């Protein structure tokens, strides 16, 4: 069964003064082990390793 990727992402946790906003990795991955992130003209790949670590590559 494929995850539904058409659902809007829930909002990020409210920012605390002086700290960056926090987004749960599940919000980005939406049930997948790999996602592509576009940043300007560049495309990056965020993936979960077999050890449950995150790796971001260009």
N, CA, C and O atoms as a CHARMM CRD file, in Angstrom:
* protein
*
  232
    1    1 UNK  N      0.83500  -1.18200   0.00000 PROA 1      0.00000
    2    1 UNK  CA     0.00000   0.00000   0.00000 PROA 1      0.00000
    3    1 UNK  C      0.87800   1.24300   0.00000 PROA 1      0.00000
    4    1 UNK  O      1.75200   1.37200   0.85700 PROA 1      0.00000
    5    2 UNK  N      0.67300   2.14100  -0.91900 PROA 2      0.00000
    6    2 UNK  CA     1.45400   3.36500  -1.04100 PROA 2      0.00000
    7    2 UNK  C      0.90800   4.42500  -0.09700 PROA 2      0.00000
    8    2 UNK  O     -0.30700   4.57000   0.03300 PROA 2      0.00000
    9    3 UNK  N      1.80500   5.17700   0.57300 PROA 3      0.00000
   10    3 UNK  CA     1.31900   6.27700   1.42000 PROA 3      0.00000
   11    3 UNK  C      0.67800   7.36100   0.57600 PROA 3      0.00000
   12    3 UNK  O      1.05400   7.55500  -0.58000 PROA 3      0.00000
   13    4 UNK  N     -0.28700   8.06800   1.14200 PROA 4      0.00000
   14    4 UNK  CA    -0.95300   9.15900   0.44300 PROA 4      0.00000
   15    4 UNK  C     -0.07800  10.39600   0.53300 PROA 4      0.00000
   16    4 UNK  O      0.03600  10.99900   1.60100 PROA 4      0.00000
   17    5 UNK  N      0.54000  10.78000  -0.57200 PROA 5      0.00000
   18    5 UNK  CA     1.43500  11.94200  -0.56900 PROA 5      0.00000
   19    5 UNK  C      0.71800  13.22000  -0.96900 PROA 5      0.00000
   20    5 UNK  O      1.35000  14.27100  -1.07900 PROA 5      0.00000
   21    6 UNK  N     -0.59400  13.15000  -1.18900 PROA 6      0.00000
   22    6 UNK  CA    -1.34500  14.33600  -1.58500 PROA 6      0.00000
   23    6 UNK  C     -1.90500  15.10600  -0.40700 PROA 6      0.00000
   24    6 UNK  O     -2.49000  16.17400  -0.58800 PROA 6      0.00000
   25    7 UNK  N     -1.73300  14.58100   0.79900 PROA 7      0.00000
   26    7 UNK  CA    -2.24400  15.26800   1.97800 PROA 7      0.00000
   27    7 UNK  C     -1.33400  16.44100   2.31700 PROA 7      0.00000
   28    7 UNK  O     -0.11500  16.33300   2.18300 PROA 7      0.00000
   29    8 UNK  N     -1.91000  17.56400   2.75500 PROA 8      0.00000
   30    8 UNK  CA    -1.06500  18.68800   3.15700 PROA 8      0.00000
   31    8 UNK  C     -0.26600  18.32600   4.39700 PROA 8      0.00000
   32    8 UNK  O     -0.71000  17.54600   5.24000 PROA 8      0.00000
   33    9 UNK  N      0.92800  18.91100   4.48800 PROA 9      0.00000
   34    9 UNK  CA     1.76500  18.65700   5.64900 PROA 9      0.00000
   35    9 UNK  C      1.19600  19.39000   6.85500 PROA 9      0.00000
   36    9 UNK  O      0.74500  20.52900   6.73100 PROA 9      0.00000
   37   10 UNK  N      1.21300  18.74100   8.03300 PROA 10     0.00000
   38   10 UNK  CA     0.78100  19.46100   9.23000 PROA 10     0.00000
   39   10 UNK  C      1.76900  20.57700   9.53000 PROA 10     0.00000
   40   10 UNK  O      2.92300  20.50500   9.10600 PROA 10     0.00000
   41   11 UNK  N      1.34500  21.60100  10.24600 PROA 11     0.00000
   42   11 UNK  CA     2.25800  22.70200  10.52900 PROA 11     0.00000
   43   11 UNK  C      3.41500  22.26300  11.40600 PROA 11     0.00000
   44   11 UNK  O      3.29800  21.32000  12.18900 PROA 11     0.00000
   45   12 UNK  N      4.52900  22.95700  11.26400 PROA 12     0.00000
   46   12 UNK  CA     5.69000  22.69200  12.10900 PROA 12     0.00000
   47   12 UNK  C      5.36600  23.11300  13.53000 PROA 12     0.00000
   48   12 UNK  O      4.46000  23.91300  13.76600 PROA 12     0.00000
   49   13 UNK  N      6.11900  22.56500  14.47300 PROA 13     0.00000
   50   13 UNK  CA     5.93100  22.96000  15.87500 PROA 13     0.00000
   51   13 UNK  C      6.19800  24.45300  15.99900 PROA 13     0.00000
   52   13 UNK  O      7.04900  24.99500  15.29300 PROA 13     0.00000
   53   14 UNK  N      5.48100  25.11600  16.89000 PROA 14     0.00000
   54   14 UNK  CA     5.69400  26.56100  17.05000 PROA 14     0.00000
   55   14 UNK  C      7.14700  26.86300  17.40000 PROA 14     0.00000
   56   14 UNK  O      7.77400  26.15100  18.18500 PROA 14     0.00000
   57   15 UNK  N      7.66100  27.91700  16.81100 PROA 15     0.00000
   58   15 UNK  CA     9.04700  28.30600  17.07200 PROA 15     0.00000
   59   15 UNK  C      9.16600  28.87400  18.47900 PROA 15     0.00000
   60   15 UNK  O      8.29700  29.60900  18.94700 PROA 15     0.00000
   61   16 UNK  N     10.25100  28.51900  19.13700 PROA 16     0.00000
   62   16 UNK  CA    10.56300  29.06900  20.44700 PROA 16     0.00000
   63   16 UNK  C     11.62200  30.13700  20.22400 PROA 16     0.00000
   64   16 UNK  O     12.57300  29.92600  19.47000 PROA 16     0.00000
   65   17 UNK  N     11.46300  31.26600  20.86800 PROA 17     0.00000
   66   17 UNK  CA    12.39300  32.38500  20.67500 PROA 17     0.00000
   67   17 UNK  C     13.83400  31.90500  20.80100 PROA 17     0.00000
   68   17 UNK  O     14.20200  31.26000  21.78200 PROA 17     0.00000
   69   18 UNK  N     14.64000  32.22700  19.79900 PROA 18     0.00000
   70   18 UNK  CA    16.06100  31.89400  19.81500 PROA 18     0.00000
   71   18 UNK  C     16.38600  30.51000  19.29700 PROA 18     0.00000
   72   18 UNK  O     17.56300  30.19000  19.12600 PROA 18     0.00000
   73   19 UNK  N     15.38000  29.66500  19.03700 PROA 19     0.00000
   74   19 UNK  CA    15.62400  28.32100  18.52200 PROA 19     0.00000
   75   19 UNK  C     15.03100  28.18400  17.12900 PROA 19     0.00000
   76   19 UNK  O     14.01300  28.80700  16.83100 PROA 19     0.00000
   77   20 UNK  N     15.65400  27.37300  16.26300 PROA 20     0.00000
   78   20 UNK  CA    15.08000  27.17000  14.92700 PROA 20     0.00000
   79   20 UNK  C     13.79800  26.35100  15.02500 PROA 20     0.00000
   80   20 UNK  O     13.62500  25.59100  15.97800 PROA 20     0.00000
   81   21 UNK  N     12.89200  26.49500  14.05000 PROA 21     0.00000
   82   21 UNK  CA    11.67600  25.67000  14.06100 PROA 21     0.00000
   83   21 UNK  C     12.05600  24.19700  13.95700 PROA 21     0.00000
   84   21 UNK  O     13.08800  23.85600  13.37900 PROA 21     0.00000
   85   22 UNK  N     11.22300  23.33100  14.51700 PROA 22     0.00000
   86   22 UNK  CA    11.48600  21.88600  14.50400 PROA 22     0.00000
   87   22 UNK  C     10.39600  21.19400  13.69600 PROA 22     0.00000
   88   22 UNK  O      9.20700  21.42500  13.91200 PROA 22     0.00000
   89   23 UNK  N     10.81800  20.33400  12.75400 PROA 23     0.00000
   90   23 UNK  CA     9.90000  19.55500  11.92900 PROA 23     0.00000
   91   23 UNK  C     10.25100  18.08700  12.11800 PROA 23     0.00000
   92   23 UNK  O     11.40900  17.70200  11.95700 PROA 23     0.00000
   93   24 UNK  N      9.28300  17.28200  12.45100 PROA 24     0.00000
   94   24 UNK  CA     9.50400  15.84700  12.61700 PROA 24     0.00000
   95   24 UNK  C      9.85000  15.24300  11.25700 PROA 24     0.00000
   96   24 UNK  O      9.23400  15.59500  10.25100 PROA 24     0.00000
   97   25 UNK  N     10.81900  14.34700  11.21900 PROA 25     0.00000
   98   25 UNK  CA    11.23400  13.74200   9.95000 PROA 25     0.00000
   99   25 UNK  C     10.08600  13.01000   9.26700 PROA 25     0.00000
  100   25 UNK  O     10.07000  12.90400   8.04100 PROA 25     0.00000
  101   26 UNK  N      9.13600  12.50700  10.03000 PROA 26     0.00000
  102   26 UNK  CA     7.97500  11.83500   9.42300 PROA 26     0.00000
  103   26 UNK  C      7.15800  12.78300   8.55900 PROA 26     0.00000
  104   26 UNK  O      6.54200  12.36000   7.58100 PROA 26     0.00000
  105   27 UNK  N      7.15000  14.06800   8.91700 PROA 27     0.00000
  106   27 UNK  CA     6.43600  15.04900   8.09900 PROA 27     0.00000
  107   27 UNK  C      7.10800  15.20900   6.73800 PROA 27     0.00000
  108   27 UNK  O      6.42800  15.40000   5.73000 PROA 27     0.00000
  109   28 UNK  N      8.42300  15.13200   6.70300 PROA 28     0.00000
  110   28 UNK  CA     9.14300  15.26200   5.43700 PROA 28     0.00000
  111   28 UNK  C      9.08300  13.97300   4.61900 PROA 28     0.00000
  112   28 UNK  O      8.86600  14.01300   3.40700 PROA 28     0.00000
  113   29 UNK  N      9.27100  12.84700   5.27000 PROA 29     0.00000
  114   29 UNK  CA     9.37700  11.57500   4.56300 PROA 29     0.00000
  115   29 UNK  C      8.02300  10.99100   4.16600 PROA 29     0.00000
  116   29 UNK  O      7.93700  10.27800   3.16600 PROA 29     0.00000
  117   30 UNK  N      6.97000  11.27500   4.92000 PROA 30     0.00000
  118   30 UNK  CA     5.60600  10.81200   4.61300 PROA 30     0.00000
  119   30 UNK  C      5.54000   9.32300   4.29500 PROA 30     0.00000
  120   30 UNK  O      4.88600   8.91200   3.33600 PROA 30     0.00000
  121   31 UNK  N      6.22300   8.51600   5.10900 PROA 31     0.00000
  122   31 UNK  CA     6.16000   7.06600   4.93600 PROA 31     0.00000
  123   31 UNK  C      7.15900   6.49600   3.95900 PROA 31     0.00000
  124   31 UNK  O      7.23100   5.27700   3.80300 PROA 31     0.00000
  125   32 UNK  N      7.93300   7.33400   3.29600 PROA 32     0.00000
  126   32 UNK  CA     8.95600   6.87100   2.35600 PROA 32     0.00000
  127   32 UNK  C     10.31200   6.84400   3.05000 PROA 32     0.00000
  128   32 UNK  O     10.47300   7.41400   4.12900 PROA 32     0.00000
  129   33 UNK  N     11.28400   6.18300   2.43200 PROA 33     0.00000
  130   33 UNK  CA    12.63900   6.16600   2.97300 PROA 33     0.00000
  131   33 UNK  C     13.52600   7.19300   2.28000 PROA 33     0.00000
  132   33 UNK  O     14.64200   7.45400   2.72900 PROA 33     0.00000
  133   34 UNK  N     13.03800   7.77500   1.19300 PROA 34     0.00000
  134   34 UNK  CA    13.79700   8.76500   0.43100 PROA 34     0.00000
  135   34 UNK  C     12.85600   9.85300  -0.06700 PROA 34     0.00000
  136   34 UNK  O     11.74200   9.57000  -0.50900 PROA 34     0.00000
  137   35 UNK  N     13.31000  11.09600   0.00700 PROA 35     0.00000
  138   35 UNK  CA    12.57900  12.21800  -0.58700 PROA 35     0.00000
  139   35 UNK  C     13.57200  13.12400  -1.28900 PROA 35     0.00000
  140   35 UNK  O     14.74500  13.17900  -0.91800 PROA 35     0.00000
  141   36 UNK  N     13.10400  13.82900  -2.29700 PROA 36     0.00000
  142   36 UNK  CA    13.91300  14.83300  -2.97200 PROA 36     0.00000
  143   36 UNK  C     13.48100  16.19600  -2.47400 PROA 36     0.00000
  144   36 UNK  O     12.29200  16.47200  -2.31400 PROA 36     0.00000
  145   37 UNK  N     14.47800  17.05200  -2.23100 PROA 37     0.00000
  146   37 UNK  CA    14.22600  18.41000  -1.74200 PROA 37     0.00000
  147   37 UNK  C     14.79700  19.38100  -2.76000 PROA 37     0.00000
  148   37 UNK  O     15.98000  19.30700  -3.09300 PROA 37     0.00000
  149   38 UNK  N     13.96700  20.29200  -3.25800 PROA 38     0.00000
  150   38 UNK  CA    14.45000  21.32900  -4.16600 PROA 38     0.00000
  151   38 UNK  C     14.76500  22.57000  -3.35200 PROA 38     0.00000
  152   38 UNK  O     13.95700  23.02900  -2.54500 PROA 38     0.00000
  153   39 UNK  N     15.95200  23.10100  -3.58200 PROA 39     0.00000
  154   39 UNK  CA    16.40000  24.32100  -2.89500 PROA 39     0.00000
  155   39 UNK  C     16.99400  25.22500  -3.96700 PROA 39     0.00000
  156   39 UNK  O     18.11900  25.01300  -4.42100 PROA 39     0.00000
  157   40 UNK  N     16.22500  26.23500  -4.36700 PROA 40     0.00000
  158   40 UNK  CA    16.66800  27.07900  -5.48600 PROA 40     0.00000
  159   40 UNK  C     16.72600  26.23500  -6.74300 PROA 40     0.00000
  160   40 UNK  O     15.75100  25.57700  -7.10900 PROA 40     0.00000
  161   41 UNK  N     17.86100  26.25700  -7.39500 PROA 41     0.00000
  162   41 UNK  CA    18.05800  25.47600  -8.62600 PROA 41     0.00000
  163   41 UNK  C     18.65800  24.10000  -8.33400 PROA 41     0.00000
  164   41 UNK  O     18.89200  23.32700  -9.26400 PROA 41     0.00000
  165   42 UNK  N     18.90700  23.78500  -7.08800 PROA 42     0.00000
  166   42 UNK  CA    19.56100  22.53500  -6.71600 PROA 42     0.00000
  167   42 UNK  C     18.54300  21.50700  -6.22400 PROA 42     0.00000
  168   42 UNK  O     17.49500  21.86700  -5.68700 PROA 42     0.00000
  169   43 UNK  N     18.86000  20.23000  -6.41100 PROA 43     0.00000
  170   43 UNK  CA    18.02700  19.14400  -5.91700 PROA 43     0.00000
  171   43 UNK  C     18.87700  18.27500  -4.99400 PROA 43     0.00000
  172   43 UNK  O     19.98800  17.87400  -5.34100 PROA 43     0.00000
  173   44 UNK  N     18.33600  17.99600  -3.82400 PROA 44     0.00000
  174   44 UNK  CA    19.01200  17.18700  -2.81900 PROA 44     0.00000
  175   44 UNK  C     18.16200  15.95400  -2.53400 PROA 44     0.00000
  176   44 UNK  O     16.95000  15.96200  -2.75200 PROA 44     0.00000
  177   45 UNK  N     18.81000  14.88800  -2.04200 PROA 45     0.00000
  178   45 UNK  CA    18.10900  13.67700  -1.64900 PROA 45     0.00000
  179   45 UNK  C     18.31300  13.46000  -0.16100 PROA 45     0.00000
  180   45 UNK  O     19.44200  13.43400   0.32900 PROA 45     0.00000
  181   46 UNK  N     17.20300  13.30500   0.55200 PROA 46     0.00000
  182   46 UNK  CA    17.23500  12.98300   1.97200 PROA 46     0.00000
  183   46 UNK  C     16.79500  11.54200   2.09200 PROA 46     0.00000
  184   46 UNK  O     15.71900  11.17700   1.61800 PROA 46     0.00000
  185   47 UNK  N     17.62500  10.71100   2.72900 PROA 47     0.00000
  186   47 UNK  CA    17.25100   9.30700   2.85300 PROA 47     0.00000
  187   47 UNK  C     17.53800   8.78600   4.25200 PROA 47     0.00000
  188   47 UNK  O     18.39100   9.30300   4.97300 PROA 47     0.00000
  189   48 UNK  N     16.79700   7.74400   4.60800 PROA 48     0.00000
  190   48 UNK  CA    16.97000   7.06700   5.89100 PROA 48     0.00000
  191   48 UNK  C     17.83500   5.83400   5.63600 PROA 48     0.00000
  192   48 UNK  O     17.54900   5.04500   4.73600 PROA 48     0.00000
  193   49 UNK  N     18.88800   5.67300   6.42700 PROA 49     0.00000
  194   49 UNK  CA    19.77500   4.51400   6.27400 PROA 49     0.00000
  195   49 UNK  C     19.19900   3.30600   6.98600 PROA 49     0.00000
  196   49 UNK  O     18.19900   3.41300   7.69600 PROA 49     0.00000
  197   50 UNK  N     19.83200   2.15300   6.79600 PROA 50     0.00000
  198   50 UNK  CA    19.38600   0.94000   7.48700 PROA 50     0.00000
  199   50 UNK  C     19.54900   1.07100   8.99600 PROA 50     0.00000
  200   50 UNK  O     18.89800   0.34900   9.75000 PROA 50     0.00000
  201   51 UNK  N     20.41100   1.98500   9.44700 PROA 51     0.00000
  202   51 UNK  CA    20.61300   2.23300  10.87800 PROA 51     0.00000
  203   51 UNK  C     19.70900   3.35400  11.39900 PROA 51     0.00000
  204   51 UNK  O     19.89800   3.84400  12.51200 PROA 51     0.00000
  205   52 UNK  N     18.73200   3.75100  10.59200 PROA 52     0.00000
  206   52 UNK  CA    17.75300   4.78800  10.93300 PROA 52     0.00000
  207   52 UNK  C     18.39500   6.16200  11.14300 PROA 52     0.00000
  208   52 UNK  O     17.94700   6.94600  11.98000 PROA 52     0.00000
  209   53 UNK  N     19.43000   6.43700  10.38500 PROA 53     0.00000
  210   53 UNK  CA    20.06700   7.76200  10.38700 PROA 53     0.00000
  211   53 UNK  C     19.63800   8.48300   9.11300 PROA 53     0.00000
  212   53 UNK  O     19.21800   7.84800   8.14600 PROA 53     0.00000
  213   54 UNK  N     19.74400   9.80500   9.11600 PROA 54     0.00000
  214   54 UNK  CA    19.39600  10.59600   7.93500 PROA 54     0.00000
  215   54 UNK  C     20.66400  11.03100   7.21500 PROA 54     0.00000
  216   54 UNK  O     21.65300  11.41100   7.84100 PROA 54     0.00000
  217   55 UNK  N     20.61700  10.96600   5.88900 PROA 55     0.00000
  218   55 UNK  CA    21.72000  11.43200   5.06000 PROA 55     0.00000
  219   55 UNK  C     21.14200  12.34700   3.99300 PROA 55     0.00000
  220   55 UNK  O     20.18500  11.99000   3.30600 PROA 55     0.00000
  221   56 UNK  N     21.73500  13.53800   3.85800 PROA 56     0.00000
  222   56 UNK  CA    21.33600  14.50800   2.83100 PROA 56     0.00000
  223   56 UNK  C     22.47600  14.59000   1.82300 PROA 56     0.00000
  224   56 UNK  O     23.60900  14.90700   2.18500 PROA 56     0.00000
  225   57 UNK  N     22.17500  14.30200   0.55600 PROA 57     0.00000
  226   57 UNK  CA    23.19700  14.37100  -0.48800 PROA 57     0.00000
  227   57 UNK  C     22.71400  15.24300  -1.62000 PROA 57     0.00000
  228   57 UNK  O     21.51400  15.42700  -1.82500 PROA 57     0.00000
  229   58 UNK  N     23.67900  15.77700  -2.35300 PROA 58     0.00000
  230   58 UNK  CA    23.37900  16.64500  -3.49200 PROA 58     0.00000
  231   58 UNK  C     23.36200  15.81600  -4.75400 PROA 58     0.00000
  232   58 UNK  O     23.12900  16.34700  -5.84000 PROA 58     0.00000
